[in-house]
Structures are given as C-alpha cells and as structure tokens.
Amino acid sequence: MTNAVPLITLDTLKVGASATVVHVSPGQGADDGVGLARRLMELGFVPGEKIRMLKRGMPGGEPLAIKVGNSTFALRRFEAALVSIQPE
C-alpha cells in the first residue's frame, strides 16, 4: 500500500507551498477552454514542472502569484483551478 499524496488544483495551494504540475484540463464554459489550457501550458504549466504559490491578492484572494521556473505569473482563480497538482 502506498501513501500517495492526493491531487489538488492550483487554486487551493497554500501560500509558500510548492507542488508539481500533473495535468492541465480545459475549462467548462462559453469561452474556448481548450485555448486557455493551451495558453497555460505555453506559459510553463506542463506536467512535471515545479511550481510555487508566492502570494494571493487581497481582497478576495485574486490574483494568485505563481512561480514557474524562473518566471512569475498572475493567474485568476478560475485559471488556476484548471491546473491539477501534487503538493510536496
């Protein structure tokens, strides 16, 4: 029996925590969800990539400041919810 850490979405990662990207899924909605998932992957949110939650904006917790490689990006919560991660 293994003690695998369950997958969560990036929007639920705590500030200061690190994780590994597992999957980016297209969103559900009127916009082009596949295009948004593709854009996130172009920014570096690809399976196996290490990421870190730097900060959450106030009030409401948006935007989220995420470090990917040597770059920092600001994502909205619904965008971060498309990224499945495995916390470290």
Protein Blocks (a to p, Z undefined) as FASTA:
>chain_A
ZZddcdddfklpcehiacddfbdcddedjbdfklmmmmmmmnopaghiacddfbdcdehh
iacdddehjbccdddfklmmmpccddZZ
